[in-house]
Amino acid sequence: MIRHFDKLPRLPLAAFRRRVLLRLVFLALLVGSAALALQLLTDEKQRQRDAFEAGFRGQLEVLAERLRHPSGQLALLNAERPAPDAEGGVPLRLPVGAIDFDDPTKAERVMELSGCAARWADGRELCMGLGQRASAGAVVYAVARLPLEGALQGRERGALQLAGLHRVQVRVQHPQGRQLWSAPLELLRERRGQLPGFALPLAADPDQLPPKARPDRDFRAWLWQDEACADAPGCSRRALLSLRIPLPLEAWREAARAGAAWPPPDWTLLRLQLRLLGPDGSVLLDSAAPGAQAPLSLAALRTQLRAGERLRVFGAGTQPLATLQAEGGDEPAYPWLTRLIRRLPAARLEGPLFMQTELQHEGRSYRLALEGDPRALDRKLAATATRYTLYFALLAGAIALAWLIVEIGLLRRMAQLTRRANALTQALQAKPDELPALDVADLKGRDELGILAGSLAELLARSREHLRHEQIRAVQEREQWHAVGHEIMSPLQSLLALHAQDEDPSRRYLQRMQAALQLLYGQASVGEALAHASAQRERLDLAAFLREVAANAPFAGIEQVVATGCESPCWVFADPLKLEDALTHLLNNAARYRPPGTPITLALSQAGEQAVVAVHNQGPQIAPERLPSLFELGASDAEGGPHRGQGLAVARAYLAKMGGAIAVRNVADGVCFELRLQRAA
C-alpha cells in the first residue's frame, strides 16, 4: 500500500514546473498590483505638479478679473463688513456712487450688475447698501424684488391706521441714533405707488401714525407691480420695491456736507432691518429672514483656489483684508503614504511660487498676493490615495487568500496524490504483472480533487480485480489453445503428407491452416497471436493472384466472385498466404450480406506507388457510427450469432504486417473495402 511520504520516491524537478509557475503567477500579481499602484501615484503626482505650475500663472489673473467685476468690487469694499446680528444687518458698501431709486429699470440694473442682493429660495431678493459719494447724502438705498399676489392696497391721505395696507417698516440702529420708519403705500395707479416715510420712536406702534404726522421729505420709496400675468386672477406678479432711507446720524450728515471720505469709518456699526407687510399683516419680505444666499464675498473665492494656493488681499494698510486658502485641506491621510508620495520620482518645483498684482477702484488701491506650495499637492494626493488604500488592501488580501487556498487546499494535496501515483507507476514498471493498492483515504473529499482521488482509488481497485480475473482467464485460454493445437496438429501433418506435391491446390489451404495453428499455438489469445504474427513478403503478381482467388472461391462456398482490371501483371510485395487469408475474410463478409444472386467484385487499380484492390458487394450499408471501430477485434459483427468478429481485425493485422492498409466506405448500392499494397519495381 502506497501512502507514507518517507517511503515515496522524490519527484523530478520537471514535475514541479507548473506548481512553481503558479506560485510565480501569484507573486507576480502581488508585485504587479503594488507596482501598478506606485506607477499610478507617480504619474498622478507628476500630472498634478505640471497642472499646478501651468495653472498658477493664470490663476492670479482670473482672480483679479473676478474682483474687477462690480460683484468683485462689492466683495473688496465689504471685506471688513461684519455678519448680521440680532439687531439687523450691516448695509453693503455699493460699488456705485448712488442709485437712481426713482427709475425701476436703473435700480434693478444696479442690483443685477453689482450682485448685492441677498436671495431666498422662493424668489425674493433684497439689496441694502451705502453709496460711494458723500454728495448723495447720509442715506441707505434698498432695492427688493419679490412675487406679490393680489391687488395693491394703498392708504388714503390723512389716514392714521395702517393695518390692511401694503406698508414697509425699517428699523435703523446706530450708537449715535435710532429710528423706526413706517412707510404705507399710496397708490398713484393700480400697479404703482409711492411710500412716504414717517419717522417714529423705536417703541411706537408702526401700524398707527400719531395725529398730525408728516412724512419725511428725505425718505423716498416706490413700489411697482408687473401688469402682465399669464395665470388666472390671483396669480403672483413680480414686484419691485425701491427705497432711499435717511439715517438719523447728525455726524454723518455733517460729513456728507463737508465732502469727507464716504462712508464714515463707523459704518460697520450701522444696523438695519427692513420688512414689507401685506394687508393681512403677513410678512412679504424680511431682511432678517433666515436661509438667504449672501452676496459675493472674498471668502467665496476659496472655491476657486486649488490645493496649495493661498490668496492674501491687502488694502491701504499692511495687514491683509483677507487671507484665503483652498477648502478641503484637512482630509485624513496616512503619514507613511505621504512620505512615500514625497519620495516618488517626479520633477520638483524649486520652492514655493509667488505672484502679485494691484487693483484700482474709486481711488482705492488693492494688492492681491498669490502663493503656491507644491507640497500641498503631495498631501492632497496622499489623502486621495488613503481613500483607495482599503481597496488595494482588499485586492492584495484576495490574491494572498487565493494563493493560500490553492497552495493548501489544492497544490499540497495534489503533490501527495502525484507522489503516490508516481510510486505506483514505478512499482508497475518493476513488476508489470502486479498492481499495488493506492490508499487515498486522506485525500478524499467533496471538492474536485477529493472526487478525483476517490475515483482513481475506485478505478484502481476495479482494475486490480479485473487484472486478477484476466490472469486466471489467460491461463485457462492458454491451456485450451495448447489442447486444441495438439489435437489438430497431428491430423494436419497426415494431410500434408498426402498432399505433398506443390502443384496440388489443396496443399496451399493446408499450409494456411498449419500457419494459423503455429501462430496460435502457445499464445494466450487471438490478440497476442496477431501481435506476434510475421509476414514473409515476396514479389507477387497481384493480377494473377486475384484471378486465382476468384476462380477458387466456389470451392470455399462463395459463388459469383468476379476479378476486374487484372488483364496485365501488377507486381507487389506481399505474403500470399496471409493476403489470401485476408481476402477470404472479406469475401465471407461480402457473401454474408449481399442479396442472393448478386456478384462480388474484386477490382484492381493502381494509385501512384500503390496497388488498390476494391472488394465490392451490394447490400445494406454499414452504420456511420460503426465505421471507426469496424476493424477492432470482436467489433465487426454487431449482430452476434456464430461469428466472433475477428475476420476484419485479422485482415487489418495481416495487411499492416505486409506494409499495406485496409479501409471501408459505404457506396450507393452497398459496401466497398479497399486493400492497398506497395508496388514492386
Helices and strands as residue ranges (DSSP letters): G 5-7, G 13-16, H 17-68, H 70-77, E 92-93, H 104-114, E 118-119, E 125-130, G 134-136, E 139-149, E 167-174, E 177-184, E 186-189, E 192-194, E 198-200, E 220-225, E 236-246, H 250-258, G 265-269, E 271-277, E 283-286, G 298-304, E 309-314, E 320-325, H 335-343, E 353-361, E 364-372, H 375-406, I 407-411, H 412-430, G 441-443, H 448-498, H 505-520, H 526-532, E 538-541, H 542-552, G 553-556, E 561-564, E 571-574, H 576-593, E 600-607, E 610-618, G 624-629, H 647-657, E 661-667, E 670-678
